[in-house]
């Protein structure tokens, strides 16, 4: 494993000033030696000019939130992170790697969830390079590596959880966004560790059933909602009927036998549980006729 080594390059402004002075002096010496026909001084001045021009090739700039990976004949020598004009050995190759925060959205992946239902899922990944040496040398193309591994991690994670939670406390893709996002981030980070990349955030941006089963799943959700609503209505109606019978008995408004109680309970449940307004019927006779 190759880890980043910080290398402090020389201040470029100072080096540039010195080289400009040297070049000016060498040019002056060359002109003077030519006028005085001094060949030795002319040769020295030419050599100095050539060396100064060569040293000028060592100047490079480092932008904020950028690192320059320095290599000498293929060997890693360090990373310059100090922003500004810098100078290093002219033989160094200086590869720029951005340290800025970046983000991208994965493609919409079609995968099967934990129950085998085909779903479409995509996520947004926010990331940045934290180790320039690993990003430069551990993988061939770290940007492409981030994209491919993020999609692979998302595809793998989608098979672990169901789309909907059918049991109490079950973690599902649609209902436990925070837990799923945290798991996606951990999964992607584990895969990108070797590339010197830090995953800052990962969250689901698109989640839906595949078109071929979307209609069937919608009917299933509607049926489940109807059943849940009916259950709540029935539970409430039973409580209201029970409360009504208790009040009638405690206040001694009516003394009903079991058959009349059953009839009353039946009528109240019909009124309370009916989807449409019931039509009242006024009994003009006795209670038992």
C-alpha positions in Angstrom: 0.0 0.0 0.0 1.3 3.5 -0.9 0.2 6.2 1.5 0.4 9.9 1.0 3.6 11.7 2.1 3.5 15.4 2.4 6.3 17.2 0.6 6.9 20.9 1.0 8.0 22.4 -2.3 10.0 25.6 -2.4 8.2 28.9 -2.6 7.8 29.6 -6.3 7.9 33.4 -6.1 11.3 33.5 -4.5 12.8 30.9 -6.9 11.3 32.8 -9.9 12.8 36.1 -8.7 16.3 34.5 -8.3 16.1 32.8 -11.8 15.0 36.1 -13.4 18.0 37.8 -11.9 20.3 35.0 -13.0 18.9 35.1 -16.5 19.3 38.9 -16.7 22.9 38.7 -15.5 23.7 35.8 -17.9 22.2 37.8 -20.8 24.2 40.9 -19.8 27.3 38.8 -19.6 26.7 37.2 -23.0 26.2 40.6 -24.6 29.3 42.1 -23.0 31.5 39.0 -23.8 30.3 39.2 -27.4 31.3 42.9 -27.7 34.7 42.2 -26.0 35.3 39.0 -28.0 35.6 36.9 -24.8 34.6 33.4 -25.8 35.1 31.7 -22.4 32.7 34.2 -20.7 30.2 33.7 -23.6 30.2 30.0 -23.1 29.7 30.3 -19.3 26.8 32.8 -19.9 25.2 30.4 -22.4 25.5 27.5 -19.9 24.0 29.6 -17.1 21.1 30.6 -19.4 20.4 26.9 -20.3 20.5 25.9 -16.7 18.2 28.7 -15.6 15.7 27.9 -18.4 15.8 24.2 -17.3 15.2 25.2 -13.7 12.2 27.3 -14.7 10.5 24.1 -15.7 10.3 23.2 -12.0 7.8 25.9 -11.3 4.2 24.8 -10.9 1.0 26.1 -9.3 -1.2 24.4 -6.6 -4.8 25.5 -6.4 -6.8 25.6 -3.2 -8.1 22.1 -2.4 -5.7 20.5 -4.8 -2.8 18.2 -4.5 0.2 17.7 -6.8 1.6 14.1 -6.8 5.3 14.3 -7.4 7.1 11.4 -9.2 10.8 11.0 -10.1 11.2 8.5 -12.9 8.1 6.6 -11.8 9.0 6.7 -8.0 6.6 8.5 -5.7 8.3 11.4 -3.9 5.4 13.0 -2.1 2.4 15.3 -2.5 2.5 19.1 -2.5 -0.7 20.6 -1.0 0.4 24.2 -0.1 -1.5 26.5 -2.5 0.3 29.0 -4.7 3.3 29.1 -7.0 5.8 26.3 -6.0 9.0 24.9 -7.2 10.3 21.4 -7.2 12.9 19.3 -9.1 12.3 19.9 -12.8 12.6 16.1 -13.4 9.5 15.6 -11.2 6.2 14.8 -12.9 3.5 16.8 -11.2 0.0 15.2 -11.5 -2.9 17.3 -10.2 -5.6 15.7 -8.1 -8.6 17.6 -6.9 -9.4 17.4 -3.2 -12.8 19.2 -3.6 -16.0 17.7 -2.5 -17.8 16.1 -5.4 -21.1 14.3 -5.9 -22.9 12.2 -8.5 -26.1 10.3 -8.9 -25.9 6.6 -9.9 -28.0 5.2 -12.7 -31.4 3.8 -12.0 -30.6 0.2 -11.2 -33.2 -2.6 -11.6 -32.6 -5.2 -8.8 -34.7 -7.6 -6.8 -35.3 -6.7 -3.2 -35.2 -9.2 -0.2 -38.6 -10.7 -1.2 -37.6 -11.0 -4.9 -39.7 -8.1 -6.1 -38.0 -6.2 -8.9 -37.4 -2.5 -7.9 -35.7 0.5 -9.4 -33.2 2.3 -7.1 -30.7 5.1 -7.4 -28.6 7.1 -4.9 -26.6 10.2 -4.6 -23.0 9.9 -3.4 -21.0 12.8 -2.0 -17.3 12.1 -1.8 -13.8 13.5 -1.9 -10.2 12.3 -2.2 -8.3 12.3 1.1 -5.2 10.3 0.1 -3.7 11.4 -3.2 -1.2 8.6 -3.3 -3.8 5.9 -3.0 -6.0 7.6 -5.6 -3.2 7.9 -8.0 -1.5 4.5 -7.7 -3.9 2.0 -6.0 -6.5 2.1 -8.8 -6.3 2.8 -12.5 -8.9 5.6 -12.6 -10.2 6.6 -9.2 -13.2 8.6 -10.6 -14.5 5.6 -12.6 -13.7 3.4 -9.7 -15.9 5.5 -7.4 -18.8 5.3 -9.9 -18.6 1.6 -10.5 -18.1 0.5 -6.9 -21.0 2.8 -5.7 -23.4 1.1 -8.1 -22.2 -2.3 -7.1 -22.6 -1.5 -3.4 -26.1 -0.1 -4.0 -27.1 -3.2 -6.0 -25.9 -5.5 -3.2 -27.6 -3.5 -0.5 -31.0 -3.4 -2.3 -31.1 -7.2 -2.1 -30.8 -7.2 1.7 -33.9 -5.2 2.5 -37.5 -5.5 1.3 -39.3 -2.6 -0.4 -42.1 -2.5 2.2 -42.1 -3.5 5.8 -44.8 -6.2 6.5 -43.7 -6.9 10.0 -43.4 -4.5 13.0 -39.8 -3.3 13.4 -38.7 -4.6 10.0 -36.3 -2.3 8.2 -37.5 -1.5 4.7 -36.2 0.6 1.8 -39.2 2.8 1.6 -39.8 3.4 5.3 -36.4 3.5 6.9 -34.6 6.1 4.8 -32.0 7.1 7.5 -31.0 3.5 8.3 -30.7 2.5 4.7 -28.7 5.7 3.7 -26.3 5.0 6.6 -25.8 1.4 5.5 -25.3 2.5 1.9 -22.6 5.0 3.0 -20.8 2.3 5.0 -21.0 -0.2 2.2 -19.6 2.2 -0.4 -16.9 3.4 2.0 -15.6 -0.1 2.6 -15.2 -0.5 -1.2 -13.5 2.8 -1.7 -11.1 2.7 1.2 -8.2 1.4 -1.0 -8.7 4.3 -3.4 -8.1 7.0 -0.9 -11.6 8.3 -1.1 -13.9 9.4 1.8 -17.6 9.0 1.4 -19.2 12.0 3.1 -22.9 11.1 2.4 -24.9 8.6 0.5 -28.7 8.7 0.2 -31.4 7.1 -1.9 -32.7 9.5 -4.6 -35.1 7.2 -6.5 -37.0 4.2 -5.3 -40.0 2.5 -7.1 -41.3 -0.8 -8.1 -40.4 -1.9 -11.6 -43.1 -1.0 -14.2 -44.1 -4.6 -14.8 -45.3 -5.0 -11.2 -46.0 -1.4 -10.2 -49.8 -1.8 -10.9 -50.1 -5.0 -9.0 -48.1 -3.7 -6.0 -50.3 -0.5 -6.0 -53.4 -2.7 -5.7 -51.7 -4.6 -2.9 -50.9 -1.4 -1.0 -54.5 -0.2 -1.5 -55.9 -3.4 -0.2 -53.6 -3.4 2.8 -54.7 0.2 3.5 -58.4 -0.7 3.2 -57.9 -3.7 5.6 -56.1 -1.5 8.1 -58.8 1.2 7.9 -61.6 -1.4 8.3 -59.8 -2.9 11.3 -59.6 0.5 12.9 -63.3 1.3 12.2 -64.4 -2.1 13.6 -62.4 -1.6 16.8 -63.8 1.9 17.3 -67.4 0.7 16.6 -67.1 -2.2 19.1 -65.9 0.3 21.7 -68.7 2.7 21.1 -71.3 -0.1 21.3 -69.8 -1.4 24.5 -69.9 2.1 26.0 -73.5 2.6 24.9 -74.6 -0.6 26.5 -72.8 0.2 29.7 -74.4 3.7 29.9 -77.9 2.2 29.3 -77.3 -0.3 32.0 -75.8 2.1 34.5 -78.5 4.8 34.1 -81.2 2.1 33.9 -82.7 3.6 30.8 -83.7 0.2 29.3 -83.8 -3.3 30.6 -83.0 -5.4 27.5 -82.8 -9.2 27.3 -80.0 -10.9 25.5 -81.9 -11.1 22.2 -82.7 -7.4 22.2 -79.1 -6.6 23.1 -77.9 -8.6 20.2 -80.3 -6.8 17.8 -79.2 -3.5 19.2 -75.6 -4.3 18.8 -76.2 -5.5 15.2 -78.0 -2.3 14.3 -75.3 -0.1 15.9 -72.5 -1.9 14.1 -74.3 -1.6 10.8 -74.7 2.1 11.3 -71.1 2.7 12.5 -69.3 0.4 10.0 -71.3 1.2 6.9 -69.5 3.0 4.1 -72.7 4.8 3.1 -75.2 6.7 5.2 -77.8 4.4 6.7 -81.5 5.1 6.4 -83.1 5.4 9.9 -86.4 3.5 10.5 -88.7 4.8 13.2 -90.3 2.2 15.3 -93.9 3.4 16.1 -94.9 0.2 17.8 -93.6 -1.4 21.0 -90.1 -2.5 21.5 -91.1 -6.2 21.0 -93.3 -5.8 17.9 
